[in-house]
Amino acid sequence: MELSTQAKTIVSQITGTATKLGDLRKIARDMKRDHKLALELWSTGQFLPRQLAILLMDKKELSENLIDCLDKDIQKHHEEEKLQLIDWLMANQLGKDKKTVAFMEAWENSSSPLKRRVFWYYQARLRWVGQIPPPNSDELLLKIETQIEKEVPEVQWAMNFTAAQIGIFEEKYRSRCIALGENTGLYKDEIVAKNCTPNYLPKFIAIQVAKTNRRV
């Protein structure tokens, strides 16, 4: 796609390691929604322009076909960028409209690992954003218990994160979620940076429950 002068100027401004997520958010706030410009920025194939593009997209224009194209494009990025882009798309666009939420809820068995990741990450997000947990926790845990060890890493992490949020916010499932982590051993030997929460379920849940109790 031939870039407009505006798109070229933006790309030149945000190229480089000095650009932070806060910078992209400020640009997006100043520019407002601009779906055409978003698609131009997306067409560059570059990570930062694509992050900004996600913020500028019009969620009403996100059809299943367009999302499929975005998904295929994201899969061409290296691992860290790929996960940041798909999670950014979910948080800033897909979770903001009933139509796209319905798309996400249908992606549990998608052939795309990134769509399956979004399905599980969205289920986790429903819990940790402060809403009353949906009534499907038992069903989700059963699926996690039987499938998590068979999944690819990017989906496995999201399933584990969902189990963590269920264990944190629903006490009746807490011991079950802790046992899941003990039985699978997933992330048990993971080394995390200081002040970061480990992904190993027994530790993850204990730390977050303790934080919640201190706030009460």
C-alpha positions in Angstrom: 0.0 0.0 0.0 1.3 3.4 -0.9 1.5 5.5 2.2 0.0 9.0 2.5 2.2 11.9 3.6 0.5 11.8 7.0 1.3 8.0 7.4 4.9 8.5 6.3 5.3 11.3 8.8 3.9 9.2 11.7 6.1 6.2 10.8 9.2 8.4 10.8 8.2 9.8 14.3 7.7 6.5 16.0 10.5 4.4 14.6 13.1 3.6 17.2 13.6 2.2 20.7 12.8 5.5 22.3 9.1 5.2 21.5 7.0 3.9 24.4 3.4 2.7 24.7 2.5 5.9 26.4 3.8 7.8 23.4 1.6 5.8 21.0 -1.5 6.3 23.3 -0.9 10.1 23.2 -0.7 10.1 19.5 -3.9 8.1 19.2 -5.7 10.4 21.6 -4.7 13.4 19.6 -5.6 11.9 16.3 -8.9 10.2 17.3 -10.2 7.2 15.4 -9.0 6.9 11.8 -9.6 3.5 10.3 -8.1 4.3 6.9 -4.9 5.7 8.4 -4.8 2.6 10.7 -4.8 0.3 7.7 -2.0 2.3 6.1 0.1 2.0 9.2 -0.7 -1.7 9.5 0.5 -2.2 5.9 4.0 -1.2 6.8 4.5 -4.6 8.6 6.4 -2.8 11.3 5.7 -3.4 15.0 5.3 0.1 16.4 3.1 1.4 13.5 1.0 -1.7 13.9 0.6 -1.0 17.6 -0.5 2.5 16.8 -2.8 1.2 14.1 -4.7 -1.0 16.6 -5.4 2.1 18.7 -6.7 4.0 15.7 -8.9 1.3 14.2 -12.7 1.6 14.2 -14.0 -1.4 16.0 -17.2 -1.2 13.9 -15.1 -2.0 10.9 -13.5 -5.2 12.3 -15.2 -7.9 10.3 -14.2 -11.5 10.7 -12.4 -11.4 7.3 -10.3 -8.4 8.4 -9.5 -10.0 11.8 -8.4 -13.1 9.9 -6.0 -11.0 7.9 -4.7 -9.2 11.0 -4.2 -12.6 12.6 -2.2 -13.9 9.7 -0.1 -10.8 9.6 0.6 -10.9 13.4 1.8 -14.5 13.1 4.7 -13.3 10.9 6.2 -11.3 13.8 8.7 -12.9 16.2 7.4 -14.3 19.4 7.4 -11.3 21.7 6.0 -8.9 19.2 3.4 -11.4 18.1 2.0 -11.9 21.6 2.1 -8.1 22.3 0.1 -7.4 19.2 -2.6 -10.0 19.6 -3.1 -9.1 23.3 -3.1 -5.4 22.4 -5.7 -6.0 19.8 -7.9 -7.9 22.3 -7.6 -5.3 25.0 -8.0 -2.2 22.8 -10.4 -3.3 20.2 -12.0 -6.8 20.4 -13.2 -6.5 23.9 -14.9 -3.1 23.2 -17.8 -4.2 21.0 -20.5 -6.9 21.4 -19.9 -8.1 17.8 -16.2 -8.7 18.3 -16.8 -10.1 21.8 -19.0 -12.7 20.1 -16.2 -13.5 17.7 -13.8 -14.1 20.6 -16.2 -16.3 22.4 -16.4 -18.6 19.3 -12.6 -19.0 19.1 -12.1 -21.7 21.7 -11.4 -24.4 19.0 -10.0 -22.1 16.3 -7.2 -23.5 14.1 -5.4 -20.2 14.9 -3.3 -20.5 18.1 -3.6 -16.7 18.5 -7.4 -16.8 18.3 -7.4 -19.6 20.9 -5.1 -17.5 23.1 -7.5 -14.6 22.8 -10.4 -16.8 23.8 -8.7 -17.8 27.0 -7.2 -14.4 27.8 -10.6 -12.8 27.4 -12.1 -15.3 29.9 -9.3 -14.3 32.4 -9.8 -10.6 31.7 -13.6 -10.9 32.6 -12.5 -11.9 36.1 -9.6 -9.6 36.9 -11.1 -6.4 35.6 -13.4 -6.4 38.7 -16.6 -7.8 37.3 -18.6 -10.6 38.9 -17.1 -13.8 37.5 -19.2 -15.4 34.8 -20.9 -18.7 35.7 -18.7 -20.8 33.5 -15.7 -21.3 35.8 -16.3 -25.0 36.4 -16.7 -25.7 32.7 -13.5 -23.7 31.9 -11.5 -25.5 34.6 -12.5 -28.9 33.3 -11.3 -28.0 29.8 -8.0 -26.5 31.2 -7.4 -29.6 33.2 -7.8 -31.9 30.3 -6.2 -29.7 27.5 -3.5 -27.4 28.9 -0.6 -29.8 28.7 -1.5 -30.5 25.0 -1.6 -26.8 24.0 1.1 -24.7 22.3 2.9 -22.3 24.6 1.1 -19.1 23.7 -2.3 -20.7 24.4 -1.0 -22.7 27.4 0.0 -19.4 29.1 -3.5 -17.9 28.6 -5.2 -21.0 29.9 -2.9 -21.0 33.0 -3.7 -17.3 33.5 -7.4 -18.0 33.3 -7.0 -20.7 36.0 -5.1 -18.2 38.1 -7.8 -15.6 37.9 -10.5 -18.2 38.8 -8.5 -19.3 41.8 -7.9 -15.8 42.9 -11.4 -14.5 42.7 -13.5 -17.6 43.4 -12.5 -19.2 46.7 -14.5 -22.4 46.0 -12.2 -23.2 43.1 -9.0 -22.1 44.7 -7.7 -25.4 45.9 -8.6 -27.0 42.5 -6.6 -24.3 40.7 -3.6 -24.8 43.0 -3.7 -28.5 42.5 -3.8 -28.0 38.7 -0.5 -26.1 39.0 1.0 -28.8 41.2 -0.1 -31.6 39.0 1.2 -30.1 35.7 4.2 -28.4 37.2 3.9 -25.7 34.5 6.1 -22.7 35.2 7.3 -24.2 38.5 11.0 -23.6 37.6 10.4 -20.3 35.9 12.7 -17.5 37.0 10.9 -14.1 37.2 12.3 -10.6 37.7 12.0 -9.0 41.2 8.5 -7.7 42.0 7.0 -9.8 39.1 4.3 -12.4 39.8 5.4 -16.0 38.9 3.1 -17.9 36.5 3.3 -21.1 38.7 -0.3 -21.4 39.9 0.3 -22.1 43.6 2.6 -19.1 43.9 0.6 -16.8 41.6 -2.6 -17.4 43.5 -1.1 -17.1 46.9 0.6 -13.8 46.1 -2.5 -12.2 44.5 -4.9 -13.4 47.2 -2.6 -12.0 49.9 -2.5 -8.6 48.1 -6.3 -8.7 47.8 -6.7 -9.5 51.5 -4.4 -6.6 52.5 -6.6 -4.2 50.5 -9.7 -5.3 52.3 
